[in-house]
Amino acid sequence: MSDPIQKEIVRSTPVGPIQIRSFCTPDEIQAYRFDEQFGTHAQYKSIYTKRETLEKHAAKKDANVVLALTENEQIVGFGVFSHPEADERWMELGPGVMMEVKAVEVSRSLRSWRIAGDLVRLMLTHPKIEQMIAYMVGYSWTWDLDGSGMTAQQYRNMLIRLFNPHGFIELQTNEPNICLKPENLFMARIGGEVSDRLRQDFKWLRFGVSP
Amino acid sequence: MRYPKECVLKECVEAVIRPLEPGDRPLMEAFYNRIPESDRWFMNYDVMDPAIMDRWFDAVEKGSVCSILALCEETVVGQGSLYLRGFGATSHVGRFRIVVLPEFRQMRLGTWLLLDLIQLAMDRGLEMLRADLVAGVEDGAIEAVQKFDFFKFAELKNYVKDIHGNRQDLVIMVKRLHKEWSDF
């Protein structure tokens, strides 16, 4: 991928303006501080608890790590969009065809300020977005039900509302990890330039069958 | 929930799941005509009776029954129904029934319908789901629901009779619909 254009938006919050920035590089990330709230809570553990994990993702081909930053250059939210791991089912469509929204997380103190929506929007401003199938998996055991005060079903519906405006739709799959719990969620967005053949192959792949 | 939902069954057979609509009456009659009498025997109502069918569609209209269909082309090949009490001591419990055409059994269609019914039950804030299944007749269904954390809540020995008059055990399978995860 040629160097992607980094985009920035600013959202006003009670703690001051939050800058949301796409395609952050490992070097950039290294210069920021990680909010202490991305850690282990009584009933919830953040998806990533170390800044280094974000750096590793940012170094991957095509990846888009989006950060939400305070004026003091503290990371208060992050989104990670990158290719699936080599051993995952979704690699079977071929290299580069699918990309996963691996994480969207906002510090507990800054939720309800639409930062998650901004993170998703900037993650998907990817130069190859129309040539790929973007997807997200919601495993209910990773959700911060305690911090959000929601039930698993309410949280699931919140995720659907978060991703729907960006062209993601809920789809069925028999992928074993997703099927472990009925409240788990699989959503995907098929780019406008994805061929009919790939669309059909994606359908077979979702159900683990081959014609 | 988003409908219609596409699903692919074994052998790449494609089906679409969507809610029952008022105009589906002819499709439903055709569907139940293809369900063996020995299977219909174990249903709570005689679905071949037009008056029963009327009441069923009314219940769907009023919201006391949520019913979803699985279609291949224009043919109904499966149906799942969630029955809601809506009042009183068991209003937190939903009951369900899934019926699939014989030639579409063992193709995971029942599982897709069950997943949707669980979602519907959770959307409605139910706390438990219950299915009454006949041992020796619906063993496949008993095994399938156990994979979704249903457990044997009670077993009524020699409680029902099959179409030939032979006594069978009725197994009450229940799933608790937790609102969140435990701390363990």
HADDOCK unambig.tbl for C-alpha pairs under 7 A between the chains (distance, minus, plus):
assign (segid A and resid 43 and name CA) (segid B and resid 183 and name CA) 6.59 0.50 0.50
assign (segid A and resid 145 and name CA) (segid B and resid 180 and name CA) 6.95 0.50 0.50
assign (segid A and resid 151 and name CA) (segid B and resid 179 and name CA) 5.00 0.50 0.50
assign (segid A and resid 151 and name CA) (segid B and resid 180 and name CA) 5.72 0.50 0.50
assign (segid A and resid 152 and name CA) (segid B and resid 179 and name CA) 5.72 0.50 0.50
assign (segid A and resid 152 and name CA) (segid B and resid 180 and name CA) 5.58 0.50 0.50
assign (segid A and resid 153 and name CA) (segid B and resid 122 and name CA) 6.55 0.50 0.50
assign (segid A and resid 153 and name CA) (segid B and resid 123 and name CA) 6.68 0.50 0.50
assign (segid A and resid 172 and name CA) (segid B and resid 7 and name CA) 6.41 0.50 0.50
assign (segid A and resid 182 and name CA) (segid B and resid 115 and name CA) 6.08 0.50 0.50
assign (segid A and resid 182 and name CA) (segid B and resid 118 and name CA) 6.94 0.50 0.50
assign (segid A and resid 182 and name CA) (segid B and resid 119 and name CA) 6.78 0.50 0.50
assign (segid A and resid 207 and name CA) (segid B and resid 8 and name CA) 6.04 0.50 0.50
assign (segid A and resid 209 and name CA) (segid B and resid 12 and name CA) 6.38 0.50 0.50
assign (segid A and resid 211 and name CA) (segid B and resid 12 and name CA) 6.20 0.50 0.50
